[in-house]
Amino acid sequence: MSLQIRLGRRINSLAENPRPHGIKKLSSEEDIYRLRVGDYRIIYQIREKSLLVLIVRIGHRSDIYRGL
């Protein structure tokens, strides 16, 4: 299965469950979470009041956190 398909499925699954097993809340920011997909990370924010999951960044684990 291609990486794009795997990432797309994980992003789409956040609509049903924005806090799935295996996520980690990033300590530096409020309501910013990390979801692992192989060697890649999806950084996203949950906005409870507007029922919104905002994808902040998608990238390889070696450089995803730079400038965050």
PQR file with spaces between the fields and no chain letter, atoms N, CA, C, O and H, PARSE charges and radii, in Angstrom:
ATOM       1  N    MET     1       0.854   -1.183    0.000 -0.4000 1.5000
ATOM       2  CA   MET     1       0.000    0.000    0.000 -0.0000 2.0000
ATOM       3  C    MET     1       0.896    1.240    0.000  0.5500 1.7000
ATOM       4  O    MET     1       1.878    1.298    0.739 -0.5500 1.4000
ATOM       5  N    SER     2       0.563    2.211   -0.812 -0.4000 1.5000
ATOM       6  CA   SER     2       1.408    3.404   -0.922 -0.0000 2.0000
ATOM       7  C    SER     2       1.292    4.278    0.328  0.5500 1.7000
ATOM       8  O    SER     2       0.312    4.219    1.070 -0.5500 1.4000
ATOM       9  H    SER     2      -0.235    2.164   -1.413  0.4000 1.0000
ATOM      10  N    LEU     3       2.307    5.071    0.526 -0.4000 1.5000
ATOM      11  CA   LEU     3       2.347    5.975    1.676 -0.0000 2.0000
ATOM      12  C    LEU     3       1.201    6.976    1.627  0.5500 1.7000
ATOM      13  O    LEU     3       0.597    7.275    2.657 -0.5500 1.4000
ATOM      14  H    LEU     3       3.103    5.119   -0.077  0.4000 1.0000
ATOM      15  N    GLN     4       0.898    7.492    0.455 -0.4000 1.5000
ATOM      16  CA   GLN     4      -0.187    8.476    0.323 -0.0000 2.0000
ATOM      17  C    GLN     4      -1.520    7.885    0.744  0.5500 1.7000
ATOM      18  O    GLN     4      -2.317    8.558    1.398 -0.5500 1.4000
ATOM      19  H    GLN     4       1.389    7.250   -0.382  0.4000 1.0000
ATOM      20  N    ILE     5      -1.770    6.649    0.381 -0.4000 1.5000
ATOM      21  CA   ILE     5      -3.027    6.002    0.766 -0.0000 2.0000
ATOM      22  C    ILE     5      -3.076    5.790    2.269  0.5500 1.7000
ATOM      23  O    ILE     5      -4.103    6.037    2.900 -0.5500 1.4000
ATOM      24  H    ILE     5      -1.122    6.103   -0.150  0.4000 1.0000
ATOM      25  N    ARG     6      -1.962    5.330    2.850 -0.4000 1.5000
ATOM      26  CA   ARG     6      -1.919    5.118    4.302 -0.0000 2.0000
ATOM      27  C    ARG     6      -2.139    6.420    5.057  0.5500 1.7000
ATOM      28  O    ARG     6      -2.896    6.457    6.027 -0.5500 1.4000
ATOM      29  H    ARG     6      -1.127    5.129    2.337  0.4000 1.0000
ATOM      30  N    LEU     7      -1.474    7.499    4.614 -0.4000 1.5000
ATOM      31  CA   LEU     7      -1.657    8.802    5.264 -0.0000 2.0000
ATOM      32  C    LEU     7      -3.096    9.282    5.112  0.5500 1.7000
ATOM      33  O    LEU     7      -3.693    9.779    6.067 -0.5500 1.4000
ATOM      34  H    LEU     7      -0.859    7.469    3.826  0.4000 1.0000
ATOM      35  N    GLY     8      -3.646    9.136    3.924 -0.4000 1.5000
ATOM      36  CA   GLY     8      -5.027    9.561    3.678 -0.0000 2.0000
ATOM      37  C    GLY     8      -6.027    8.836    4.554  0.5500 1.7000
ATOM      38  O    GLY     8      -6.959    9.445    5.079 -0.5500 1.4000
ATOM      39  H    GLY     8      -3.161    8.732    3.148  0.4000 1.0000
ATOM      40  N    ARG     9      -5.838    7.546    4.711 -0.4000 1.5000
ATOM      41  CA   ARG     9      -6.748    6.768    5.572 -0.0000 2.0000
ATOM      42  C    ARG     9      -6.667    7.206    7.026  0.5500 1.7000
ATOM      43  O    ARG     9      -7.687    7.319    7.707 -0.5500 1.4000
ATOM      44  H    ARG     9      -5.081    7.051    4.285  0.4000 1.0000
ATOM      45  N    ARG    10      -5.452    7.451    7.498 -0.4000 1.5000
ATOM      46  CA   ARG    10      -5.300    7.891    8.890 -0.0000 2.0000
ATOM      47  C    ARG    10      -5.902    9.275    9.102  0.5500 1.7000
ATOM      48  O    ARG    10      -6.529    9.531   10.130 -0.5500 1.4000
ATOM      49  H    ARG    10      -4.624    7.359    6.945  0.4000 1.0000
ATOM      50  N    ILE    11      -5.714   10.166    8.133 -0.4000 1.5000
ATOM      51  CA   ILE    11      -6.292   11.513    8.242 -0.0000 2.0000
ATOM      52  C    ILE    11      -7.818   11.417    8.238  0.5500 1.7000
ATOM      53  O    ILE    11      -8.477   12.059    9.056 -0.5500 1.4000
ATOM      54  H    ILE    11      -5.204    9.958    7.298  0.4000 1.0000
ATOM      55  N    ASN    12      -8.379   10.635    7.342 -0.4000 1.5000
ATOM      56  CA   ASN    12      -9.838   10.476    7.285 -0.0000 2.0000
ATOM      57  C    ASN    12     -10.393    9.861    8.559  0.5500 1.7000
ATOM      58  O    ASN    12     -11.506   10.191    8.969 -0.5500 1.4000
ATOM      59  H    ASN    12      -7.844   10.113    6.677  0.4000 1.0000
ATOM      60  N    SER    13      -9.635    8.972    9.193 -0.4000 1.5000
ATOM      61  CA   SER    13     -10.111    8.341   10.423 -0.0000 2.0000
ATOM      62  C    SER    13     -10.189    9.337   11.583  0.5500 1.7000
ATOM      63  O    SER    13     -10.900    9.093   12.558 -0.5500 1.4000
ATOM      64  H    SER    13      -8.731    8.704    8.861  0.4000 1.0000
ATOM      65  N    LEU    14      -9.468   10.450   11.488 -0.4000 1.5000
ATOM      66  CA   LEU    14      -9.518   11.465   12.549 -0.0000 2.0000
ATOM      67  C    LEU    14     -10.889   12.122   12.635  0.5500 1.7000
ATOM      68  O    LEU    14     -11.240   12.678   13.676 -0.5500 1.4000
ATOM      69  H    LEU    14      -8.890   10.648   10.696  0.4000 1.0000
ATOM      70  N    ALA    15     -11.667   12.068   11.564 -0.4000 1.5000
ATOM      71  CA   ALA    15     -13.018   12.640   11.582 -0.0000 2.0000
ATOM      72  C    ALA    15     -13.905   11.865   12.560  0.5500 1.7000
ATOM      73  O    ALA    15     -14.756   12.454   13.226 -0.5500 1.4000
ATOM      74  H    ALA    15     -11.382   11.616   10.719  0.4000 1.0000
ATOM      75  N    GLU    16     -13.710   10.567   12.646 -0.4000 1.5000
ATOM      76  CA   GLU    16     -14.505    9.732   13.552 -0.0000 2.0000
ATOM      77  C    GLU    16     -13.952    9.743   14.976  0.5500 1.7000
ATOM      78  O    GLU    16     -14.706    9.781   15.948 -0.5500 1.4000
ATOM      79  H    GLU    16     -13.018   10.089   12.105  0.4000 1.0000
ATOM      80  N    ASN    17     -12.633    9.710   15.083 -0.4000 1.5000
ATOM      81  CA   ASN    17     -11.990    9.641   16.394 -0.0000 2.0000
ATOM      82  C    ASN    17     -10.717   10.492   16.363  0.5500 1.7000
ATOM      83  O    ASN    17      -9.670   10.010   15.933 -0.5500 1.4000
ATOM      84  H    ASN    17     -12.020    9.680   14.293  0.4000 1.0000
ATOM      85  N    PRO    18     -10.790   11.741   16.809 -0.5600 1.5000
ATOM      86  CA   PRO    18      -9.615   12.619   16.748  0.2800 2.0000
ATOM      87  C    PRO    18      -8.517   12.267   17.761  0.5500 1.7000
ATOM      88  O    PRO    18      -7.420   12.823   17.704 -0.5500 1.4000
ATOM      89  N    ARG    19      -8.808   11.356   18.677 -0.4000 1.5000
ATOM      90  CA   ARG    19      -7.806   10.933   19.656 -0.0000 2.0000
ATOM      91  C    ARG    19      -7.667    9.407   19.648  0.5500 1.7000
ATOM      92  O    ARG    19      -7.989    8.754   20.641 -0.5500 1.4000
ATOM      93  H    ARG    19      -9.699   10.904   18.724  0.4000 1.0000
ATOM      94  N    PRO    20      -7.191    8.835   18.534 -0.5600 1.5000
ATOM      95  CA   PRO    20      -7.047    7.374   18.468  0.2800 2.0000
ATOM      96  C    PRO    20      -5.905    6.884   19.345  0.5500 1.7000
ATOM      97  O    PRO    20      -5.080    7.669   19.813 -0.5500 1.4000
ATOM      98  N    HIS    21      -5.871    5.588   19.556 -0.4000 1.5000
ATOM      99  CA   HIS    21      -4.787    4.973   20.324 -0.0000 2.0000
ATOM     100  C    HIS    21      -3.462    5.257   19.630  0.5500 1.7000
ATOM     101  O    HIS    21      -3.362    5.142   18.409 -0.5500 1.4000
ATOM     102  H    HIS    21      -6.540    4.950   19.176  0.4000 1.0000
ATOM     103  N    GLY    22      -2.462    5.622   20.388 -0.4000 1.5000
ATOM     104  CA   GLY    22      -1.136    5.833   19.836 -0.0000 2.0000
ATOM     105  C    GLY    22      -0.771    7.280   19.542  0.5500 1.7000
ATOM     106  O    GLY    22       0.347    7.555   19.105 -0.5500 1.4000
ATOM     107  H    GLY    22      -2.543    5.715   21.381  0.4000 1.0000
ATOM     108  N    ILE    23      -1.699    8.218   19.775 -0.4000 1.5000
ATOM     109  CA   ILE    23      -1.340    9.614   19.538 -0.0000 2.0000
ATOM     110  C    ILE    23      -0.561   10.140   20.730  0.5500 1.7000
ATOM     111  O    ILE    23      -0.590    9.558   21.814 -0.5500 1.4000
ATOM     112  H    ILE    23      -2.607    7.995   20.130  0.4000 1.0000
ATOM     113  N    LYS    24       0.127   11.233   20.520 -0.4000 1.5000
ATOM     114  CA   LYS    24       0.850   11.877   21.604 -0.0000 2.0000
ATOM     115  C    LYS    24       0.584   13.364   21.543  0.5500 1.7000
ATOM     116  O    LYS    24       0.687   13.982   20.484 -0.5500 1.4000
ATOM     117  H    LYS    24       0.151   11.706   19.639  0.4000 1.0000
ATOM     118  N    LYS    25       0.241   13.932   22.681 -0.4000 1.5000
ATOM     119  CA   LYS    25       0.044   15.381   22.763 -0.0000 2.0000
ATOM     120  C    LYS    25       1.415   16.021   22.856  0.5500 1.7000
ATOM     121  O    LYS    25       2.234   15.637   23.692 -0.5500 1.4000
ATOM     122  H    LYS    25       0.157   13.430   23.542  0.4000 1.0000
ATOM     123  N    LEU    26       1.662   16.990   22.005 -0.4000 1.5000
ATOM     124  CA   LEU    26       2.953   17.675   22.038 -0.0000 2.0000
ATOM     125  C    LEU    26       2.953   18.677   23.179  0.5500 1.7000
ATOM     126  O    LEU    26       2.014   19.459   23.326 -0.5500 1.4000
ATOM     127  H    LEU    26       0.997   17.302   21.326  0.4000 1.0000
ATOM     128  N    SER    27       3.993   18.654   23.977 -0.4000 1.5000
ATOM     129  CA   SER    27       4.028   19.466   25.186 -0.0000 2.0000
ATOM     130  C    SER    27       4.216   20.949   24.904  0.5500 1.7000
ATOM     131  O    SER    27       3.863   21.784   25.736 -0.5500 1.4000
ATOM     132  H    SER    27       4.756   18.019   23.858  0.4000 1.0000
ATOM     133  N    SER    28       4.760   21.284   23.757 -0.4000 1.5000
ATOM     134  CA   SER    28       5.066   22.686   23.494 -0.0000 2.0000
ATOM     135  C    SER    28       3.848   23.504   23.084  0.5500 1.7000
ATOM     136  O    SER    28       3.844   24.724   23.247 -0.5500 1.4000
ATOM     137  H    SER    28       5.046   20.605   23.081  0.4000 1.0000
ATOM     138  N    GLU    29       2.836   22.868   22.567 -0.4000 1.5000
ATOM     139  CA   GLU    29       1.682   23.607   22.062 -0.0000 2.0000
ATOM     140  C    GLU    29       0.385   23.090   22.692  0.5500 1.7000
ATOM     141  O    GLU    29       0.310   21.947   23.144 -0.5500 1.4000
ATOM     142  H    GLU    29       2.838   21.877   22.435  0.4000 1.0000
ATOM     143  N    GLU    30      -0.611   23.938   22.710 -0.4000 1.5000
ATOM     144  CA   GLU    30      -1.912   23.582   23.255 -0.0000 2.0000
ATOM     145  C    GLU    30      -2.750   22.903   22.181  0.5500 1.7000
ATOM     146  O    GLU    30      -2.898   23.428   21.078 -0.5500 1.4000
ATOM     147  H    GLU    30      -0.550   24.866   22.343  0.4000 1.0000
ATOM     148  N    ASP    31      -3.297   21.740   22.504 -0.4000 1.5000
ATOM     149  CA   ASP    31      -4.166   20.979   21.608 -0.0000 2.0000
ATOM     150  C    ASP    31      -3.505   20.585   20.293  0.5500 1.7000
ATOM     151  O    ASP    31      -4.187   20.461   19.276 -0.5500 1.4000
ATOM     152  H    ASP    31      -3.177   21.314   23.400  0.4000 1.0000
ATOM     153  N    ILE    32      -2.180   20.387   20.297 -0.4000 1.5000
ATOM     154  CA   ILE    32      -1.456   19.903   19.123 -0.0000 2.0000
ATOM     155  C    ILE    32      -1.059   18.456   19.410  0.5500 1.7000
ATOM     156  O    ILE    32      -0.509   18.145   20.466 -0.5500 1.4000
ATOM     157  H    ILE    32      -1.626   20.488   21.124  0.4000 1.0000
ATOM     158  N    TYR    33      -1.352   17.576   18.444 -0.4000 1.5000
ATOM     159  CA   TYR    33      -1.107   16.154   18.616 -0.0000 2.0000
ATOM     160  C    TYR    33      -0.259   15.604   17.484  0.5500 1.7000
ATOM     161  O    TYR    33      -0.168   16.196   16.408 -0.5500 1.4000
ATOM     162  H    TYR    33      -1.799   17.829   17.586  0.4000 1.0000
ATOM     163  N    ARG    34       0.366   14.450   17.749 -0.4000 1.5000
ATOM     164  CA   ARG    34       1.184   13.767   16.765 -0.0000 2.0000
ATOM     165  C    ARG    34       0.623   12.368   16.545  0.5500 1.7000
ATOM     166  O    ARG    34       0.309   11.655   17.498 -0.5500 1.4000
ATOM     167  H    ARG    34       0.293   13.970   18.623  0.4000 1.0000
ATOM     168  N    LEU    35       0.500   11.985   15.282 -0.4000 1.5000
ATOM     169  CA   LEU    35       0.049   10.659   14.914 -0.0000 2.0000
ATOM     170  C    LEU    35       1.117   10.033   14.031  0.5500 1.7000
ATOM     171  O    LEU    35       1.519   10.628   13.031 -0.5500 1.4000
ATOM     172  H    LEU    35       0.755   12.564   14.508  0.4000 1.0000
ATOM     173  N    ARG    36       1.581    8.840   14.386 -0.4000 1.5000
ATOM     174  CA   ARG    36       2.624    8.157   13.632 -0.0000 2.0000
ATOM     175  C    ARG    36       2.018    7.317   12.517  0.5500 1.7000
ATOM     176  O    ARG    36       1.013    6.634   12.714 -0.5500 1.4000
ATOM     177  H    ARG    36       1.254    8.356   15.197  0.4000 1.0000
ATOM     178  N    VAL    37       2.639    7.375   11.347 -0.4000 1.5000
ATOM     179  CA   VAL    37       2.298    6.513   10.210 -0.0000 2.0000
ATOM     180  C    VAL    37       3.636    6.074    9.626  0.5500 1.7000
ATOM     181  O    VAL    37       4.197    6.758    8.770 -0.5500 1.4000
ATOM     182  H    VAL    37       3.456    7.930   11.187  0.4000 1.0000
ATOM     183  N    GLY    38       4.142    4.944   10.082 -0.4000 1.5000
ATOM     184  CA   GLY    38       5.474    4.497    9.665 -0.0000 2.0000
ATOM     185  C    GLY    38       6.517    5.502   10.088  0.5500 1.7000
ATOM     186  O    GLY    38       6.576    5.882   11.257 -0.5500 1.4000
ATOM     187  H    GLY    38       3.687    4.388   10.777  0.4000 1.0000
ATOM     188  N    ASP    39       7.348    5.941    9.148 -0.4000 1.5000
ATOM     189  CA   ASP    39       8.382    6.933    9.442 -0.0000 2.0000
ATOM     190  C    ASP    39       7.879    8.363    9.302  0.5500 1.7000
ATOM     191  O    ASP    39       8.654    9.311    9.427 -0.5500 1.4000
ATOM     192  H    ASP    39       7.301    5.633    8.199  0.4000 1.0000
ATOM     193  N    TYR    40       6.606    8.520    9.048 -0.4000 1.5000
ATOM     194  CA   TYR    40       6.029    9.848    8.858 -0.0000 2.0000
ATOM     195  C    TYR    40       5.158   10.222   10.047  0.5500 1.7000
ATOM     196  O    TYR    40       4.676    9.363   10.785 -0.5500 1.4000
ATOM     197  H    TYR    40       5.976    7.750    8.947  0.4000 1.0000
ATOM     198  N    ARG    41       4.968   11.521   10.213 -0.4000 1.5000
ATOM     199  CA   ARG    41       4.158   12.035   11.309 -0.0000 2.0000
ATOM     200  C    ARG    41       3.110   12.993   10.758  0.5500 1.7000
ATOM     201  O    ARG    41       3.362   13.758    9.827 -0.5500 1.4000
ATOM     202  H    ARG    41       5.359   12.219    9.613  0.4000 1.0000
ATOM     203  N    ILE    42       1.930   12.928   11.362 -0.4000 1.5000
ATOM     204  CA   ILE    42       0.860   13.882   11.074 -0.0000 2.0000
ATOM     205  C    ILE    42       0.726   14.734   12.322  0.5500 1.7000
ATOM     206  O    ILE    42       0.415   14.222   13.397 -0.5500 1.4000
ATOM     207  H    ILE    42       1.725   12.307   12.119  0.4000 1.0000
ATOM     208  N    ILE    43       0.956   16.020   12.187 -0.4000 1.5000
ATOM     209  CA   ILE    43       0.816   16.953   13.299 -0.0000 2.0000
ATOM     210  C    ILE    43      -0.518   17.662   13.083  0.5500 1.7000
ATOM     211  O    ILE    43      -0.757   18.238   12.022 -0.5500 1.4000
ATOM     212  H    ILE    43       1.209   16.437   11.314  0.4000 1.0000
ATOM     213  N    TYR    44      -1.381   17.617   14.093 -0.4000 1.5000
ATOM     214  CA   TYR    44      -2.706   18.214   13.916 -0.0000 2.0000
ATOM     215  C    TYR    44      -3.198   18.846   15.203  0.5500 1.7000
ATOM     216  O    TYR    44      -2.704   18.562   16.294 -0.5500 1.4000
ATOM     217  H    TYR    44      -1.186   17.149   14.955  0.4000 1.0000
ATOM     218  N    GLN    45      -4.182   19.708   15.042 -0.4000 1.5000
ATOM     219  CA   GLN    45      -4.778   20.436   16.163 -0.0000 2.0000
ATOM     220  C    GLN    45      -6.255   20.090   16.231  0.5500 1.7000
ATOM     221  O    GLN    45      -6.925   19.970   15.206 -0.5500 1.4000
ATOM     222  H    GLN    45      -4.583   19.938   14.156  0.4000 1.0000
ATOM     223  N    ILE    46      -6.752   19.931   17.441 -0.4000 1.5000
ATOM     224  CA   ILE    46      -8.174   19.680   17.653 -0.0000 2.0000
ATOM     225  C    ILE    46      -8.800   20.955   18.190  0.5500 1.7000
ATOM     226  O    ILE    46      -8.388   21.475   19.227 -0.5500 1.4000
ATOM     227  H    ILE    46      -6.208   20.029   18.275  0.4000 1.0000
ATOM     228  N    ARG    47      -9.795   21.449   17.476 -0.4000 1.5000
ATOM     229  CA   ARG    47     -10.540   22.631   17.920 -0.0000 2.0000
ATOM     230  C    ARG    47     -11.923   22.170   18.338  0.5500 1.7000
ATOM     231  O    ARG    47     -12.820   22.011   17.509 -0.5500 1.4000
ATOM     232  H    ARG    47     -10.129   21.027   16.634  0.4000 1.0000
ATOM     233  N    GLU    48     -12.080   21.961   19.623 -0.4000 1.5000
ATOM     234  CA   GLU    48     -13.301   21.388   20.187 -0.0000 2.0000
ATOM     235  C    GLU    48     -14.540   22.238   19.923  0.5500 1.7000
ATOM     236  O    GLU    48     -15.594   21.710   19.569 -0.5500 1.4000
ATOM     237  H    GLU    48     -11.352   22.090   20.296  0.4000 1.0000
ATOM     238  N    LYS    49     -14.416   23.544   20.091 -0.4000 1.5000
ATOM     239  CA   LYS    49     -15.588   24.422   19.992 -0.0000 2.0000
ATOM     240  C    LYS    49     -16.198   24.419   18.601  0.5500 1.7000
ATOM     241  O    LYS    49     -17.416   24.528   18.460 -0.5500 1.4000
ATOM     242  H    LYS    49     -13.560   23.974   20.378  0.4000 1.0000
ATOM     243  N    SER    50     -15.370   24.295   17.575 -0.4000 1.5000
ATOM     244  CA   SER    50     -15.896   24.309   16.211 -0.0000 2.0000
ATOM     245  C    SER    50     -15.927   22.908   15.584  0.5500 1.7000
ATOM     246  O    SER    50     -16.204   22.765   14.394 -0.5500 1.4000
ATOM     247  H    SER    50     -14.381   24.206   17.690  0.4000 1.0000
ATOM     248  N    LEU    51     -15.638   21.869   16.398 -0.4000 1.5000
ATOM     249  CA   LEU    51     -15.624   20.485   15.925 -0.0000 2.0000
ATOM     250  C    LEU    51     -14.763   20.337   14.680  0.5500 1.7000
ATOM     251  O    LEU    51     -15.218   19.850   13.646 -0.5500 1.4000
ATOM     252  H    LEU    51     -15.413   21.985   17.366  0.4000 1.0000
ATOM     253  N    LEU    52     -13.508   20.767   14.799 -0.4000 1.5000
ATOM     254  CA   LEU    52     -12.596   20.810   13.664 -0.0000 2.0000
ATOM     255  C    LEU    52     -11.285   20.119   14.011  0.5500 1.7000
ATOM     256  O    LEU    52     -10.745   20.310   15.100 -0.5500 1.4000
ATOM     257  H    LEU    52     -13.138   21.163   15.639  0.4000 1.0000
ATOM     258  N    VAL    53     -10.777   19.318   13.085 -0.4000 1.5000
ATOM     259  CA   VAL    53      -9.436   18.754   13.183 -0.0000 2.0000
ATOM     260  C    VAL    53      -8.627   19.408   12.074  0.5500 1.7000
ATOM     261  O    VAL    53      -8.915   19.223   10.891 -0.5500 1.4000
ATOM     262  H    VAL    53     -11.216   19.163   12.200  0.4000 1.0000
ATOM     263  N    LEU    54      -7.623   20.166   12.459 -0.4000 1.5000
ATOM     264  CA   LEU    54      -6.819   20.935   11.514 -0.0000 2.0000
ATOM     265  C    LEU    54      -5.451   20.270   11.368  0.5500 1.7000
ATOM     266  O    LEU    54      -4.695   20.176   12.335 -0.5500 1.4000
ATOM     267  H    LEU    54      -7.389   20.316   13.419  0.4000 1.0000
ATOM     268  N    ILE    55      -5.135   19.808   10.148 -0.4000 1.5000
ATOM     269  CA   ILE    55      -3.827   19.215    9.888 -0.0000 2.0000
ATOM     270  C    ILE    55      -2.829   20.363    9.767  0.5500 1.7000
ATOM     271  O    ILE    55      -2.963   21.233    8.906 -0.5500 1.4000
ATOM     272  H    ILE    55      -5.749   19.884    9.363  0.4000 1.0000
ATOM     273  N    VAL    56      -1.834   20.351   10.638 -0.4000 1.5000
ATOM     274  CA   VAL    56      -0.839   21.418   10.675 -0.0000 2.0000
ATOM     275  C    VAL    56       0.332   21.079    9.763  0.5500 1.7000
ATOM     276  O    VAL    56       0.810   21.935    9.018 -0.5500 1.4000
ATOM     277  H    VAL    56      -1.726   19.644   11.337  0.4000 1.0000
ATOM     278  N    ARG    57       0.799   19.823    9.820 -0.4000 1.5000
ATOM     279  CA   ARG    57       1.962   19.393    9.047 -0.0000 2.0000
ATOM     280  C    ARG    57       1.939   17.892    8.835  0.5500 1.7000
ATOM     281  O    ARG    57       1.408   17.140    9.652 -0.5500 1.4000
ATOM     282  H    ARG    57       0.411   19.127   10.424  0.4000 1.0000
ATOM     283  N    ILE    58       2.522   17.471    7.726 -0.4000 1.5000
ATOM     284  CA   ILE    58       2.769   16.062    7.454 -0.0000 2.0000
ATOM     285  C    ILE    58       4.200   15.987    6.944  0.5500 1.7000
ATOM     286  O    ILE    58       4.579   16.726    6.036 -0.5500 1.4000
ATOM     287  H    ILE    58       2.954   18.082    7.062  0.4000 1.0000
ATOM     288  N    GLY    59       4.994   15.096    7.527 -0.4000 1.5000
ATOM     289  CA   GLY    59       6.370   14.998    7.058 -0.0000 2.0000
ATOM     290  C    GLY    59       7.114   13.844    7.683  0.5500 1.7000
ATOM     291  O    GLY    59       6.604   13.161    8.571 -0.5500 1.4000
ATOM     292  H    GLY    59       4.687   14.496    8.266  0.4000 1.0000
ATOM     293  N    HIS    60       8.333   13.634    7.207 -0.4000 1.5000
ATOM     294  CA   HIS    60       9.192   12.571    7.717 -0.0000 2.0000
ATOM     295  C    HIS    60       9.611   12.899    9.142  0.5500 1.7000
ATOM     296  O    HIS    60       9.772   14.065    9.503 -0.5500 1.4000
ATOM     297  H    HIS    60       8.748   14.189    6.486  0.4000 1.0000
ATOM     298  N    ARG    61       9.781   11.885    9.924 -0.4000 1.5000
ATOM     299  CA   ARG    61      10.097   12.080   11.346 -0.0000 2.0000
ATOM     300  C    ARG    61      11.408   12.820   11.568  0.5500 1.7000
ATOM     301  O    ARG    61      11.605   13.417   12.626 -0.5500 1.4000
ATOM     302  H    ARG    61       9.650   10.938    9.631  0.4000 1.0000
ATOM     303  N    SER    62      12.309   12.792   10.590 -0.4000 1.5000
ATOM     304  CA   SER    62      13.610   13.444   10.772 -0.0000 2.0000
ATOM     305  C    SER    62      13.534   14.965   10.749  0.5500 1.7000
ATOM     306  O    SER    62      14.415   15.633   11.288 -0.5500 1.4000
ATOM     307  H    SER    62      12.149   12.307    9.730  0.4000 1.0000
ATOM     308  N    ASP    63      12.483   15.527   10.126 -0.4000 1.5000
ATOM     309  CA   ASP    63      12.445   16.981   10.047 -0.0000 2.0000
ATOM     310  C    ASP    63      11.067   17.595   10.323  0.5500 1.7000
ATOM     311  O    ASP    63      10.879   18.791   10.101 -0.5500 1.4000
ATOM     312  H    ASP    63      11.767   14.984    9.687  0.4000 1.0000
ATOM     313  N    ILE    64      10.124   16.821   10.791 -0.4000 1.5000
ATOM     314  CA   ILE    64       8.758   17.330   11.001 -0.0000 2.0000
ATOM     315  C    ILE    64       8.685   18.375   12.118  0.5500 1.7000
ATOM     316  O    ILE    64       7.838   19.267   12.071 -0.5500 1.4000
ATOM     317  H    ILE    64      10.276   15.850   10.972  0.4000 1.0000
ATOM     318  N    TYR    65       9.552   18.275   13.110 -0.4000 1.5000
ATOM     319  CA   TYR    65       9.434   19.145   14.281 -0.0000 2.0000
ATOM     320  C    TYR    65      10.220   20.450   14.143  0.5500 1.7000
ATOM     321  O    TYR    65      10.112   21.329   14.998 -0.5500 1.4000
ATOM     322  H    TYR    65      10.240   17.550   13.149  0.4000 1.0000
ATOM     323  N    ARG    66      11.006   20.582   13.078 -0.4000 1.5000
ATOM     324  CA   ARG    66      11.778   21.814   12.875 -0.0000 2.0000
ATOM     325  C    ARG    66      10.841   22.991   12.600  0.5500 1.7000
ATOM     326  O    ARG    66       9.985   22.928   11.718 -0.5500 1.4000
ATOM     327  H    ARG    66      11.094   19.868   12.384  0.4000 1.0000
ATOM     328  N    GLY    67      11.015   24.034   13.351 -0.4000 1.5000
ATOM     329  CA   GLY    67      10.226   25.238   13.146 -0.0000 2.0000
ATOM     330  C    GLY    67       8.786   25.150   13.619  0.5500 1.7000
ATOM     331  O    GLY    67       7.962   25.999   13.280 -0.5500 1.4000
ATOM     332  H    GLY    67      11.710   24.085   14.068  0.4000 1.0000
ATOM     333  N    LEU    68       8.485   24.136   14.394 -0.4000 1.5000
ATOM     334  CA   LEU    68       7.117   23.972   14.888 -0.0000 2.0000
ATOM     335  C    LEU    68       6.879   24.820   16.107  0.5500 1.7000
ATOM     336  O    LEU    68       5.780   24.810   16.661 -0.5500 1.4000
ATOM     337  H    LEU    68       9.154   23.446   14.670  0.4000 1.0000
